[in-house]
Amino acid sequence: MRKVKFILCLIMSFFISVIPVSLIGGETKVSMLLWNRYTSEIVDDELIESKLTLERGYFRIEPTITDKIDGRFNLDFFSDETSTSGSGVRVKYAYINFKDVLPIPASEISAGIIQHYFGFGYDWAYITIEKVLEEVEGVAKSADYGIAFCGSFPGNKGVYSLSVLNGEGYTSTGSDLDRTPEFLGNFRFAPIPGFTFGSSLLYENNAADRLAYIALGRFSTGVFELWGEYLLRNMNDATSRGFMVMPILKLRELMGVDFDIVGRFDVWDRYTDMADDGHKRIIGGLNWNILRNTEDKPQALLQIQMQKTIFESDMRSDITQLMIQLQWGFSNTFTQ
């Protein structure tokens, strides 16, 4: 029954998006992105886990109704050991964009389940298989229910956004929500080609009095990229902080083979006033761009990465993971 409901949901989503476009004009892009992953986990020299999963599947419908109105509907389905059917499904995005509503150049308003414009989370392309630091440490989700105003700086030198959201993330509804909204500000500035820096600040005046700040930067040439961010959170009068550094070497520009060598180093201290509660994360691996689409973006990507999590506490054993992931997808555009 659950699978039947899921299939019906897909079919209804398709027609809900395509029919209005066919009546009004415009186009609708329908796409699928799948992440097939193998994971092995070793703790104290013992193999704890060895499994194949569909880690994520995105079914997307992106209608462009006019040159001023577009949207996105995104279902996320995945392997789920807690489900009797072995799989789960949830809505990741469901929003509409209105461009140039206000007399501010290059601006738009988004409403629905929208991107959460905090740090690298909203444009993270999973260069490492692991999530970005602010998401994997539970500081911010990648999407949430809310409304956002976004714009660009003059001369295309960067972007900014102001958002009001639930604050609990797209996976929380009903009784999981408190009565206070989250306020979020974000900006990115690109003064010269290849260099971007920015910051994000969120605040929620709930019982935990939640405040989070992130400063980030990215340097990019044709051959080398360097990503970095510093993350700070204060909640329940307790402070957490950490940072991420990620270098990337692009062999495509050097040798003509479409491989990227990726490294990453994370540090996270959950409570700065407590000892031995932090950890470090070391990631290294290879990304092979097997196939690129007409926009020169990866359409089939094979990732082989090792990840080691080192805990400060002697009571916790270090965790070593080998992850092999194939990301692949396809799309089609329907035009009236």
For each residue, the residues with C-beta under 8 A, 3 or more apart:
1: 4 5
2: 5 6 83 84 85
3: 6 7 85
4: 1 7 8
5: 1 2 8 9
6: 2 3 9 10 77 89
7: 3 4 10 11
8: 4 5 11 12
9: 5 6 12 13 75 89
10: 6 7 13 14 59 75
11: 7 8 14 15
12: 8 9 15 16
13: 9 10 16 17 59 61 73 75
14: 10 11 17 18 30 61
15: 11 12 18 19
16: 12 13 19 20 73
17: 13 14 20 21 28 61 63 71 73
18: 14 15 21 22 28 30 61 63 334
19: 15 16 22 23
20: 16 17 23 24 63 65
21: 17 18 24 25 26 27 28 63 64 65 334 336
22: 18 19 334 336
23: 19 20
24: 20 21 65 66 336
25: 21 65 66 336
26: 21 63 64 65 66 335 336
27: 21 63 64 333 334 335 336
28: 17 18 21 61 62 63 64 333 334
29: 60 61 62 63 64 331 332 333 334
30: 14 18 60 61 62 331 332 333 334
31: 58 59 60 62 329 330 331 332
32: 57 58 59 60 329 330 331
33: 56 57 58 60 327 328 329
34: 54 56 57 58 327 328 329
35: 54 55 56 57 325 326 327
36: 52 53 54 55 325 326 328
37: 52 53 54 55 129 323 324 325 326
38: 50 51 52 322 323 324 325
39: 49 50 51 53 321 322 323
40: 47 49 50 51 321 322
41: 47 48 49 50 319 320 321
42: 45 46 47 48 319 320 321
43: 46 48 317 318 319 320
44: 317
45: 42
46: 42 43
47: 40 41 42 50
48: 41 42 43
49: 39 40 41
50: 38 39 40 41 47
51: 38 39 40
52: 36 37 38
53: 36 37 39 78 79
54: 34 35 36 37 57 77 78 79 87
55: 35 36 37 78 79 325
56: 33 34 35 76 77 78
57: 32 33 34 35 54 76 77 78
58: 31 32 33 34 74 75 76 92 329
59: 10 13 31 32 74 75 77
60: 29 30 31 32 33 72 73 74 75 93
61: 13 14 17 18 28 29 30 72 73 74
62: 28 29 30 31 70 71 72 73
63: 17 18 20 21 26 27 28 29 70 71
64: 21 26 27 28 29 67 69 70
65: 20 21 24 25 26 69 70 71
66: 24 25 26 69
67: 64 99
68: 98 99 100
69: 64 65 66 96 97 98 99
70: 62 63 64 65 96 97 99
71: 17 62 63 65 95 96 97 112
72: 60 61 62 93 94 95
73: 13 16 17 60 61 62 91 93 94
74: 58 59 60 61 91 92 93 94
75: 9 10 13 58 59 60 89 90 91 92
76: 56 57 58 89 90 91 92
77: 6 54 56 57 59 87 88 89 90
78: 53 54 55 56 57 87 88 89
79: 53 54 55 86 87 88
80: 83 86 87 88
81: 86
82: 88
83: 2 80 86 87 88
84: 2
85: 2 3
86: 79 80 81 83
87: 54 77 78 79 80 83
88: 77 78 79 80 82 83
89: 6 9 75 76 77 78
90: 75 76 77 170 171
91: 73 74 75 76 94 113 170
92: 58 74 75 76 113 143 170
93: 60 72 73 74 112 113 114 115 143 170
94: 72 73 74 91 112 113
95: 71 72 110 111 112 113 114
96: 69 70 71 110 111 112
97: 69 70 71 108 109 110
98: 68 69 101 108 109 110
99: 67 68 69 70 107 108
100: 68 104 105 106 107 108
101: 98 107 108 109
102: 107 109 149
103:
104: 100 107 151
105: 100 151 152 154
106: 100 151 152
107: 99 100 101 102 104 149 150 151 152
108: 97 98 99 100 101 149 150 151
109: 97 98 101 102 147 148 149 150
110: 95 96 97 98 114 115 147 148 150
111: 95 96 114 146 147 148
112: 71 93 94 95 96 145
113: 91 92 93 94 95 143 144 145 170
114: 93 95 110 111 143 144 145 146 147 148 163 165
115: 93 110 122 142 143 148
116: 121 122 140 141 142 143 144 163 165 169 184
117: 122 148 150 161 163 184 186 200
118: 121 122 134 139 140 184 186 200 202 212 214
119: 132 133 134 140 200 214 216 229 231
120: 123 124 132 134 216 227 229
121: 116 118 124 132 134 135 140 141 142
122: 115 116 117 118 142
123: 120
124: 120 121 131 132 135 142
125:
126: 129 131 327
127: 246 248 260 262 287
128: 246 262 264 283 285 305
129: 37 126 285 303 305 307 323 325
130: 136 264 281 283 305 307
131: 124 126 135 136
132: 119 120 121 124 135 136 244
133: 119 136 137 139 229 231 242 243 244 266 268
134: 118 119 120 121 137 139 140 212 214 229 231
135: 121 124 131 132 138 139 140 141 142
136: 130 131 132 133
137: 133 134 231 240 242 268 270
138: 135
139: 118 133 134 135 212 231 233 240
140: 116 118 119 121 134 135 169 202 212
141: 116 121 135 144 168 169 170 171
142: 115 116 121 122 124 135 170
143: 92 93 113 114 115 116 169 170
144: 113 114 116 141 165 166 167 168 169 170 182
145: 112 113 114 165 166 170
146: 111 114 163 164 165 166 181 182
147: 109 110 111 114 163 164 165
148: 109 110 111 114 115 117 161 162 163 164
149: 102 107 108 109 161 162 163
150: 107 108 109 110 117 159 160 161
151: 104 105 106 107 108 159 160 161
152: 105 106 107 156 158 159 160
153: 156 157 158 159 160 189
154: 105 157
155:
156: 152 153 190
157: 153 154 189 190 191
158: 152 153 187 188 189 190 196 198
159: 150 151 152 153 187 188
160: 150 151 152 153 185 186 187 188
161: 117 148 149 150 151 184 185 186 187
162: 148 149 184 185 186
163: 114 116 117 146 147 148 149 182 183 184 185 186
164: 146 147 148 181 182 183 184
165: 114 116 144 145 146 147 181 182 184
166: 144 145 146 169 172 177 181 182
167: 144 178 180 181 182 202 204 206 210
168: 141 144 172 176 177 178
169: 116 140 141 143 144 166 172
170: 90 91 92 93 113 141 142 143 144 145
171: 90 141
172: 166 168 169 176 177
173: 176 177
174: 177
175:
176: 168 172 173
177: 166 168 172 173 174
178: 167 168 206 207
179: 206
180: 167 204 205 206
181: 146 164 165 166 167 204
182: 144 146 163 164 165 166 167 202 203 204 210
183: 163 164 202 203 204
184: 116 117 118 161 162 163 164 165 200 201 202
185: 160 161 162 163 200 201 202
186: 117 118 160 161 162 163 198 199 200 201
187: 158 159 160 161 198 199 200
188: 158 159 160 196 197 198
189: 153 157 158 196 197 198
190: 156 157 158 193 195 196
191: 157 195
192: 195
193: 190
194: 219 220 221
195: 190 191 192 217 218 219 220
196: 158 188 189 190 217 218 220
197: 188 189 215 216 217 218
198: 158 186 187 188 189 215 216 217
199: 186 187 213 214 215 216
200: 117 118 119 184 185 186 187 212 213 214 216
201: 184 185 186 211 212 213
202: 118 140 167 182 183 184 185 210 211 212 213
203: 182 183 210 211
204: 167 180 181 182 183 208 209 210 211
205: 180 209
206: 167 178 179 180 209 210
207: 178
208: 204 235 236
209: 204 205 206 234 235 236 237
210: 167 182 202 203 204 206 233 234 235
211: 201 202 203 204 233 234 235
212: 118 134 139 140 200 201 202 231 232 233 234
213: 199 200 201 202 231 232 233
214: 118 119 134 199 200 229 230 231 232
215: 197 198 199 229 230
216: 119 120 197 198 199 200 227 228 229 230
217: 195 196 197 198 227 228 229
218: 195 196 197 225 226 227 228
219: 194 195 224 225 226
220: 194 195 196 224 225 226
221: 194 224 225
222: 250 253
223: 249 250 253 254
224: 219 220 221 247 248 249 250
225: 218 219 220 221 247 248 250
226: 218 219 220 245 246 247 248
227: 120 216 217 218 244 245 246 247 248
228: 216 217 218 243 244 245 246
229: 119 120 133 134 214 215 216 217 243 244
230: 214 215 216 241 242 243
231: 119 133 134 137 139 212 213 214 240 241 242 243 244
232: 212 213 214 239 240 241
233: 139 210 211 212 213 239 240 241
234: 209 210 211 212 237 238 239 240
235: 208 209 210 211 238 240
236: 208 209
237: 209 234
238: 234 235 271 272 273
239: 232 233 234 271 272 273
240: 137 139 231 232 233 234 235 268 269 270 271 272
241: 230 231 232 233 268 269 272
242: 133 137 230 231 266 267 268 269 278
243: 133 228 229 230 231 266 267
244: 132 133 227 228 229 231 264 265 266
245: 226 227 228 264 265
246: 127 128 226 227 228 262 263 264 265
247: 224 225 226 227 262 263
248: 127 224 225 226 227 260 261 262 263
249: 223 224 254 260 261
250: 222 223 224 225 253 254 260
251: 254 255 257 258 259 260 261
252: 255 256 257 258 259 260 289
253: 222 223 250
254: 223 249 250 251
255: 251 252
256: 252
257: 251 252
258: 251 252 288 289 290 292
259: 251 252 286 287 288 289
260: 127 248 249 250 251 252 286 287 289
261: 248 249 251 285 286
262: 127 128 246 247 248 283 284 285 286 287 305
263: 246 247 248 283 284
264: 128 130 244 245 246 281 282 283 284
265: 244 245 246 280 281 282 283
266: 133 242 243 244 280 281 282 283
267: 242 243 278 279 280 281
268: 133 137 240 241 242 278 279 280 281
269: 240 241 242 272 277 278
270: 137 240 274 277 278
271: 238 239 240 274 277
272: 238 239 240 241 269
273: 238 239
274: 270 271 277
275: 312
276: 312 313 314 315
277: 269 270 271 274 312 313
278: 242 267 268 269 270 311 312
279: 267 268 309 310 311 312
280: 265 266 267 268 309 310
281: 130 264 265 266 267 268 307 308 309 310
282: 264 265 266 307 308 310
283: 128 130 262 263 264 265 266 305 306 307 308
284: 262 263 264 305 306
285: 128 129 261 262 303 304 305 306
286: 259 260 261 262 303 304 305
287: 127 259 260 262 301 302 303
288: 258 259 301 302 303
289: 252 258 259 260 292 298 300 301
290: 258 298 300 301 302
291: 298 299 300 328
292: 258 289 296 297 298 299
293: 296 297 298 299
294:
295:
296: 292 293
297: 292 293
298: 289 290 291 292 293 301 327
299: 291 292 293 328 329 330
300: 289 290 291 326 327 328 329
301: 287 288 289 290 298 326 327 328
302: 287 288 290 324 325 326 327
303: 129 285 286 287 288 323 324 325 326 327
304: 285 286 323 324
305: 128 129 130 262 283 284 285 286 322 323 324 325
306: 283 284 285 320 321 322 323
307: 129 130 281 282 283 320 321 323
308: 281 282 283 318 319 320 321
309: 279 280 281 318 319 321
310: 279 280 281 282 318
311: 278 279 316 317 318
312: 275 276 277 278 279
313: 276 277 316
314: 276
315: 276
316: 311 313
317: 43 44 311
318: 43 308 309 310 311
319: 41 42 43 308 309
320: 41 42 43 306 307 308
321: 39 40 41 42 306 307 308 309
322: 38 39 40 305 306
323: 37 38 39 129 303 304 305 306 307
324: 37 38 302 303 304 305
325: 35 36 37 38 55 129 302 303 305
326: 35 36 37 300 301 302 303
327: 33 34 35 126 298 300 301 302 303
328: 33 34 36 291 299 300 301
329: 31 32 33 34 58 299 300
330: 31 32 299
331: 29 30 31 32
332: 29 30 31
333: 27 28 29 30
334: 18 21 22 27 28 29 30
335: 26 27
336: 21 22 24 25 26 27
